C-alpha cells in the first residue's frame, strides 16, 4: 500500500504541475484587456468616420447613380466597373461594383475589390431594401468584410435611410481587427434643416450607435460609440465629419470609461477633432487617413 501511495503522489504532483503550466500558457496566449490611449481613440474615431463616409458615398451611388454627387465620388484615376444582372432599372437586381486591383480617387482614397449589392426595388422608393456585402474589398489597404443592410424609411418631411451593419470586420495588414455592429439613421439635407450650413446640397446627417470588439497589438477592447442626437454628425464630400459630437465608452476599462469627441461647429472639411476623457480637459487631435 505504501509503495502505491508513494507512487501515486508524485504522479498527482506531476499532473498538477503540468495543469498549472498549461493554464499559464493558456493565460499568456489570451487577449489582454487594454487601456485606451489618446492615440488609440484618435485612430478609432478616424476609422469610424472614414467608414461612415464610405457608407454614405455608397448610398449616394445606389440611390442617385447619375447625380453630380455620384460623379464627384467616382472621379479619379480609375472609376469602378459596374456589372448589372439583369439590366439597370430592372428589379430585383444584382450589382457588382468592381475597383479591380486598386483605384485612387481625387481625394486620395484607394479602393480595391468588389461590393455586391442586391436590390428588390430601387432604393429611391420608400420601403425599398438593399443588402450589400464585400468581396476582397479594401479601403487604403484595410480589408472590409461583412454586410450592410440599407432600408429607405423616409417620411413626408425627411429623406431617411436606416443603415444596419452586420458583423463588419475591419482587418489591418498587421492582423489587428475590429468587428462592428451598428444601427444608424442617415438623413439627407432638406432646405429647412437647421443642422446644415446655408445654401448647400449633398449633405447628410447621421445619428445612432456602433459597437466594436477590437484586437489591437495583442490587447482586447470592447466599446460602444454613440452619436449625440442633439449634435448629429454632418457629412459631405470630406474624409471626416464637418461637425457633431459622439462618445466612445470602453466597457472593459474601469479607469477610463468614456471619451467625448467634438468635430466642431463649422461646415468646412478638415481633419481636426477635440477629445476628452471622463470629463477632463479637451485635446485637439489630427485624424489620420491611414489607420
N, C-alpha and C positions, 0 to 999 in steps of 0.2 A: 504494500500500500504506500509506504514512504517513497519508494522509487517511482511509483506512478505519480504521486503528488509532486515530487521534485522535478519530474519530467514535464508535468502539465504547467507548473508555474512559469518556468522560463518561456514556454510556448505562448502562454497568455500574455506575458510581458512583451514578447516579441510582436504579437498581433497588435497589442495596444500601441506600441511604438510605431509600427507600420501605419496604423489607423491615424494616429496624430500626425505623422509625417505626410500622409495622403491629404488630410484635412488642411494642413498648412499649404500644401501645393495647390489645392483647390482654391483656398482663400487668396493665395498670392496671384492666381490667374483670374480672379473675379474682378469685375469692374469696380473701381473705387469711386465713391461719391465725391465729386469735385466741388470746389468753391469758385463761384463765378468771379471773374475779374472784369475790370473796365474794358480791356481789350476784347475779352471773350464776348461780353454783351454787345460791344460795338459791332463785332463781326456778325453776331447773331441777328441784330437789328438790320444790318445791311443785307444779309441773306434773305430774311423775310420780305424786306422791301423790294429787292430785285425780283423775287419770285412772284410777288403780287403784281408788280409792273408787267411781268411776262404774262400772267393770267389775264390781266385786263387787255393787253395787246392781242392775245389770242381770242378774247371775247369780241373785240372790235373786228378782227378778221372773220370771225364766224357770223357776226350779225350784219356787218356792213363791209363786205369784201371790196366794194367798188368806191368806197368813200375816200376823201382826201386823207383822213387819219390812217386808213389802211395803206394807202400809197406811201405815206411817210414811214410807217413801220417796216414796209418791205423794201424801202430804198436802201441801197448799199451795193457791195461788190457782187453779190450773187443772191438774188431773191430765190426763195424755195420753189421747188417744183410741186404742183398740186395735182393729185390724181383723184378723179371723181368716179364713183361707182354707185348708181348709174350717173347720168349726166347731171350737170348743175341744175338746181331748181326742181329736181325730181326727188320725191321723198317716199319712203325712208331712203337715206343715202349714207354712204361711207366716203370719207375723205381721208387722204393721206397727204400730209404736208411734209415734204422731204427737203432738208437742208444739206443733204449729202454729207461729205466728209468735213465740211466747215464753211460757214458763211458769216462774214462780219458786216454788220450794218453801219451806217454812218455815225451812230452813237458809240461805236466801239464794242458792241456786244456780239460775241461769236456764238453761233448755234451750230449744232450738227445733229444728225439722226432724224427721227421722224416723230410726228404727232399724228395719231389716228383718231378721227372723230366719227361718231355715229349719231345721226340725227333721225328723229321720227317726223319732224316738221321743221320748217325754217325757224331759227331762233329769234327772228324778228317778231314772231307771233306769240302772244301771251299764252302760257301753258306749255310751250314747247320745251323739250329737254334735250340736252346734248351730253353724251358721255365721251370723255377724252382720255386717252391713255398714251403712254410713251414707249417708243422702241429705240433703244440706244441713243436717247436724246440727251444732249449736254448743253449747258449754258456756261460759257467761259471755262470749259474744261471740267465742269462739275456734272456728274451724271444724275439724271432725274428719272425715277421710276414711280409707278403707282398710277392713280387715276383721279380725274376731277369730274364732278357732275355739275352742270350748269342748267338752272331752270329759270325761264322767263316768268317773273311773278309780278309784272307791272300793275299798277293801279291807274285810275284816270288822272292822277296827279303826279305820278313819278314813273320813270322808266327804270325798273328794278330787276336785278338778277341775283339769284341765290347760288353761291358757289360753294360746293362741298368737296373738300379734299379728302381722299380715301387712301390712307397708308402711303402717302407720297414720301419716298425715301430720297434723300439728297446725299450723295456719296462723293467725297473729295478724293483726289488722286492718291493721297496718303492713307486712305482707308477710313478716316473719320466720317461719321454719318449722323444724320438726323432723320427720324421718321416723324412725319407731320400728319395730324388730322385737324381739320378746321371746318367751320361754317362761317361764311362771310356774306354780308349784304352789300352789293355793289349798285350804286345809283348813278345814272348818267345825269350830267348837269342839265337843268332847265333854267330859263331866263330869270325866274324869280327866286332861285336858290341862293340864299344869303351866305352859304358856306364857301362860295367860289369868288374869285376876283371878278372884276367888272365884265366887260364885253368879251367873252371868250367862249370857244366851243371845244368839244373833245375832252372835257374834264370829267373825272369820276370821283365819287367819294365812297369810302369803304368803312364799314364797321364789322364787328364780330370778334371771334376768338380763334386762336390756334393753340394746339398742344403739341409738345415735342418731346421725344425720347432721344437723347443725344449721347454719342460716344465720341469724346474728343481727347486725343493724346492719352488714351487709356483710362480716362475718367468718365464717369457716368453722370448725366444731368437729366432731370425731368423738369419741365417748365410749362407754364401756360401764359400766353400773351393775350391781352385784351385791349381793344381799341376803345378809347373814351367815346361814348355815344354822343356827348356834347361837343366833342372835338374830333370829328372823324378825320381819317387820313385822306388827303386830297392828292390825286394823281393826274398827271397829263402825260406828256412825252418826255419824262425825266427818268433818271435812274432810280430816284428816291422820291418819297412824298414831299410836296412843297409846304405842307402844313399839317397839323394834327398832333394828337397825343396817344400814347399807348403805355401799358405797364407790362413788365415781364416778371412773373413770380416763379421762383425756383422752389419746388415742393420739397426737395431733399437737401436744402441748405438752411440749417437753423439759424445761422449767423447773419446771412444777407438774403432776405426773402424777396424783396420787391425792388425792382429797378423801374424808374419813371423816365420815359423818353418823350421829348418835345421836339417836333420838327420845325417849330417856328410858326409865324403868322403871315408870311409873305408868299405871294403866288409866283415865285421865281424858282428856277431849277438851281439847286446847289447840293452839296454832299455833306452838309453840316446837320448835326443834331445835338441836343443837350441831354445828358444822362445824369441821374442822381440815384443814390441807393438809400432805401429806407428813410426818405425824407431829408437826407443830408444835402450838402451844397452841390450845385449842378456843375458839371464839366462839359465844355463844348468839345465834341469829337468829330473827326472826319471819317465818313463812312467809306469803306473800301469797295472797289468794284471786284477785286479778286478776293475770294473768301475761301 
